[in-house]
């Protein structure tokens, strides 16, 4: 395919993408707004801070995409730099804040007795500190956009000039940009996605290696109950409470693992294609396959923003009446070598 045919096909796909992207962004904004209003009703949820920040970052990204497709005039180099910097920072922030959300669950389940507000465990239990640290990390790692991006003018087949935001080839060589693209892909997408799935799998196996020995009152009263070591931590609950806790825990684990898998499935194809383009220069090969693949995978990538509505419903779904008003049960006893604590189940 020669340059003229390639430019015509690119313009045709771009015109088709305009309406598809416009409709997708508008629908996503409506669903994100609905997710936010649903989340406002459940401010006491442990996930509230994380999900609220994810929603704000999603709105920023969607507005930038909307500005990009509606702005037909030249943007200027400064606008290109800011646009890439903000969108890249928002994407990096979203991916890492998902990891922070699942990491906090991991530390709460693995280290339930570490309730100090200081040190590493205090940092991991503080949602505000995690959000602030993630925002600073995203801004620092994506600041390269303010240096290496510029506006490049292109001439279409109908003699019309258009402005496109591209990398500045006068600052760094192609090899340098390839290294930068690989580093960005690892830091922004690969590492947080892999760690998120690893955290969920670790939490999934936590029930088999819990630091607590959970026993029902019936087993404690039984003469045939197994003897406990003196240094074991014992938590006594009713049989019904144990079953309900295990069911809720397993359901939450399956939901979180499912969400992490969906996020990877929606993001990985498009960014893998972009990484391959940076390394092998697929865009300059003038092949139809790349243009069609880029359009299809970008639509799949955009569908992730609407999924936040379903994620919020899964994570902070209201409990049933039986869960909100549990029947009165006997006191539970948590004993250890050094102390004994009595709490209501």
C-alpha positions in Angstrom: 0.0 0.0 0.0 1.5 3.4 -1.1 1.4 6.6 1.0 -1.8 8.0 -0.7 -3.8 4.8 -0.2 -2.6 4.5 3.3 -3.6 8.1 4.1 -7.1 7.6 2.6 -7.7 4.5 4.6 -6.4 6.3 7.8 -8.8 9.2 7.2 -11.7 6.8 6.5 -11.1 4.9 9.7 -10.7 8.1 11.6 -14.0 9.4 10.4 -15.7 6.1 11.5 -13.9 6.2 14.8 -15.1 9.7 15.5 -18.8 8.7 16.0 -17.9 5.4 17.8 -15.6 7.1 20.2 -18.0 10.0 20.8 -20.9 7.7 21.7 -18.7 5.5 23.8 -17.3 8.4 25.8 -20.7 9.9 26.4 -22.2 6.6 27.5 -19.1 6.0 29.7 -19.5 9.5 31.3 -23.1 8.7 32.2 -22.2 5.4 33.7 -19.3 6.9 35.7 -21.6 9.6 37.0 -24.2 7.0 38.1 -21.4 5.0 39.8 -20.3 8.1 41.7 -23.8 8.8 42.9 -24.2 5.2 44.0 -20.9 5.4 45.8 -21.8 8.6 47.7 -24.5 6.7 49.5 -21.9 4.3 50.9 -19.2 6.6 52.3 -18.4 4.2 55.1 -17.1 1.6 52.7 -13.4 0.8 52.9 -13.2 1.2 49.2 -14.8 4.7 49.1 -11.5 6.7 48.8 -10.0 4.5 46.2 -13.1 4.2 44.0 -13.8 7.9 44.2 -10.2 8.7 43.0 -10.6 6.2 40.2 -13.8 7.8 39.1 -12.2 11.3 39.1 -9.3 10.0 37.1 -11.7 8.3 34.6 -13.6 11.5 34.1 -10.4 13.4 33.4 -9.3 10.8 30.9 -12.7 10.8 29.2 -12.8 14.6 28.9 -9.4 14.6 27.4 -10.5 12.0 24.8 -13.6 14.1 24.1 -11.5 17.3 23.7 -9.1 15.4 21.4 -11.8 14.3 18.9 -13.7 17.5 19.0 -10.7 19.8 18.5 -10.1 20.0 14.8 -7.8 23.1 14.9 -4.2 23.1 15.7 -3.5 22.5 19.4 0.0 23.8 19.8 2.9 22.1 21.4 2.0 23.3 24.9 -1.5 21.8 24.7 0.0 18.5 23.3 2.4 18.3 26.2 -0.3 18.9 28.8 -2.7 16.6 27.1 -0.3 13.7 27.1 1.0 14.4 30.5 -2.5 14.6 32.2 -3.9 11.5 30.3 -0.8 9.4 31.0 -0.7 10.4 34.6 -4.4 9.6 35.0 -3.9 6.2 33.4 -0.9 5.4 35.6 -2.7 6.6 38.7 -5.7 4.4 37.9 -3.6 1.3 37.4 -1.6 1.8 40.6 -4.6 2.8 42.8 -6.2 -0.5 41.9 -3.1 -2.2 43.2 -3.3 -0.1 46.4 -6.9 -1.1 46.9 -6.1 -4.8 46.7 -2.8 -4.4 48.6 -4.7 -2.9 51.5 -7.0 -5.9 51.6 -3.9 -8.1 51.5 -2.3 -6.5 54.5 -5.5 -6.4 56.5 -6.2 -10.1 56.0 -2.6 -11.2 56.4 -1.7 -8.9 59.4 -5.0 -8.3 61.2 -3.4 -7.5 64.5 -1.1 -4.7 63.1 -3.2 -1.7 63.8 -0.5 0.9 64.5 -0.9 4.3 62.7 2.8 4.6 62.2 5.4 2.8 60.1 4.8 0.6 57.1 1.6 -1.0 58.3 0.1 2.3 59.3 0.9 3.6 55.8 -0.7 0.6 54.2 -3.9 1.0 56.3 -4.2 4.7 55.5 -6.3 5.3 52.3 -5.3 9.0 52.2 -1.6 8.3 52.3 -1.8 5.6 49.6 -3.8 7.9 47.3 -1.4 10.8 47.8 1.7 8.6 47.3 0.2 7.1 44.1 -0.7 10.5 42.7 2.9 11.7 43.3 4.3 8.6 41.7 2.1 8.9 38.6 3.1 12.6 38.2 6.8 11.9 38.5 6.9 8.9 36.2 4.8 10.6 33.5 6.6 13.9 33.5 8.6 12.9 30.5 5.6 13.9 28.4 6.3 17.5 29.2 9.7 17.2 27.5 9.5 14.8 24.6 6.1 15.6 23.0 5.5 18.2 20.3 2.9 19.0 17.6 3.7 17.7 14.1 1.8 19.0 11.0 0.7 16.6 8.4 -0.6 17.1 4.8 -3.7 15.1 3.9 -4.6 13.9 0.4 -6.9 16.9 -0.1 -4.1 19.4 0.6 -5.3 20.0 4.2 -2.9 20.6 7.1 -3.7 18.8 10.4 -1.8 18.9 13.7 -0.8 15.6 15.4 0.8 15.2 18.8 4.0 13.1 18.3 7.4 12.6 20.0 10.1 15.2 19.4 12.7 13.4 17.2 15.2 16.2 17.7 15.6 15.5 21.4 16.1 11.7 21.5 16.9 9.0 19.0 14.5 6.2 18.0 16.4 3.7 20.2 16.0 6.0 23.2 12.3 6.3 22.6 12.0 2.5 22.4 13.7 2.1 25.8 11.4 4.8 27.1 8.3 3.1 25.7 9.4 -0.3 27.3 10.0 1.4 30.6 6.7 3.2 30.6 4.8 0.0 29.7 6.4 -1.8 32.6 5.9 0.9 35.1 2.5 2.0 34.1 0.8 -1.2 33.1 2.7 -4.5 33.4 3.9 -4.2 37.0 0.7 -2.9 38.6 -1.5 -5.4 36.7 0.7 -8.4 37.6 1.0 -7.3 41.2 -2.7 -6.8 41.5 -3.4 -10.3 40.3 -0.7 -11.7 42.5 -2.2 -9.9 45.6 -5.7 -11.3 44.8 -4.3 -14.9 44.4 -2.4 -14.5 47.7 -5.6 -13.3 49.4 -7.5 -16.3 47.9 -5.1 -18.7 49.5 -5.1 -16.8 52.8 -8.1 -18.7 54.2 -6.1 -21.9 54.1 -3.2 -20.4 56.1 -5.0 -18.0 58.4 -3.3 -16.6 61.5 -6.5 -17.3 63.4 -7.9 -20.7 64.6 -11.6 -20.2 64.1 -13.7 -22.6 66.1 -17.4 -22.8 66.7 -18.8 -22.8 70.3 -20.1 -26.3 69.7 -16.6 -27.6 68.9 -15.2 -25.9 72.0 -17.7 -27.7 74.2 -17.1 -31.0 72.6 -14.9 -33.4 74.5 -13.4 -34.7 71.2 -12.1 -31.2 70.1 -8.4 -31.0 69.2 -6.0 -29.5 71.7 -4.6 -26.1 70.8 -1.0 -25.0 71.2 -0.5 -22.3 73.9 0.8 -19.8 71.3 -2.1 -20.1 68.9 -4.6 -17.3 68.5 -8.2 -18.6 68.9 -11.4 -16.9 67.7 -14.6 -18.5 68.9 -17.8 -17.9 66.8 -21.0 -19.6 66.2 -21.3 -22.1 63.4 -23.7 -19.8 61.5 -21.3 -16.9 61.8 -18.4 -18.9 60.5 -20.4 -20.0 57.5 -21.6 -16.5 56.7 -18.1 -15.0 57.1 -16.5 -17.7 54.8 -19.2 -17.1 52.2 -18.8 -13.4 52.2 -15.0 -13.7 52.1 -14.9 -16.1 49.2 -17.4 -14.0 47.3 -15.3 -10.9 47.7 -12.2 -12.7 46.6 -13.8 -14.0 43.5 -15.2 -10.6 42.6 -11.8 -8.9 43.1 -10.0 -11.5 41.1 -12.6 -11.2 38.3 -12.2 -7.4 38.2 -8.4 -7.6 38.0 -8.7 -10.1 35.2 -11.2 -7.9 33.3 -8.9 -4.8 33.7 -6.0 -6.7 32.3 -8.0 -8.1 29.4 -9.3 -4.6 28.4 -6.0 -2.8 28.7 -3.3 -5.3 27.6 -4.2 -5.7 23.9 -4.2 -2.0 23.0 -1.0 -1.1 25.0 0.7 -4.2 23.7 0.0 -3.0 20.2 1.3 0.5 21.0 4.5 -1.0 22.5 5.0 -3.1 19.4 4.5 0.0 17.3 7.2 1.9 19.3 9.7 -1.0 18.9 9.0 -2.2 15.3 7.5 1.1 13.8 4.3 -0.6 12.7 2.7 2.8 11.9 5.2 3.5 9.1 4.9 0.1 7.5 1.7 1.2 5.7 -0.2 -2.0 6.4 -4.0 -2.2 6.6 -3.8 -4.7 9.5 -2.2 -2.2 11.9 -4.9 0.5 11.2 -7.8 -1.9 11.7 -6.2 -3.5 14.8 -5.5 -0.1 16.3 -9.1 1.0 15.8 -10.6 -2.2 17.2 -8.3 -2.5 20.2 -8.8 1.2 21.1 -12.6 0.6 21.3 -11.9 -2.3 23.6 -9.7 -0.1 25.7 -12.4 2.6 25.9 -14.9 0.1 27.2 -13.0 -0.2 30.5 -14.3 3.2 31.7 -17.9 2.1 31.7 -17.0 -0.9 33.7 -16.4 1.2 36.8 -20.2 1.3 37.3 -20.2 -2.5 37.6 -17.0 -2.5 39.8 -18.6 -0.1 42.3 -21.7 -2.3 42.5 -19.6 -5.4 43.1 -17.3 -3.9 45.7 -19.8 -1.8 47.7 -23.1 -3.5 47.0 -25.6 -3.1 49.9 -26.0 -6.1 52.2 -29.2 -7.8 52.7 -31.4 -7.3 55.8 -30.1 -10.4 57.4 -26.5 -9.1 57.1 -27.4 -5.6 58.4 -29.3 -6.9 61.5 -27.6 -10.1 62.6 -29.2 -12.1 65.4 -27.7 -11.8 68.9 -24.9 -14.2 69.4 -22.7 -15.1 72.4 -19.5 -13.1 72.9 -16.5 -14.3 71.0 -13.2 -14.8 72.8 -9.9 -14.1 71.1 -7.0 -15.6 73.2 -3.3 -15.5 72.7 -0.2 -16.1 74.8 -0.1 -12.5 76.1 -3.7 -11.3 76.2 -7.4 -12.1 76.0 -9.9 -9.9 74.2 -13.7 -10.2 74.3 -15.6 -8.7 71.4 -19.1 -9.0 70.0 -19.3 -11.1 66.8 
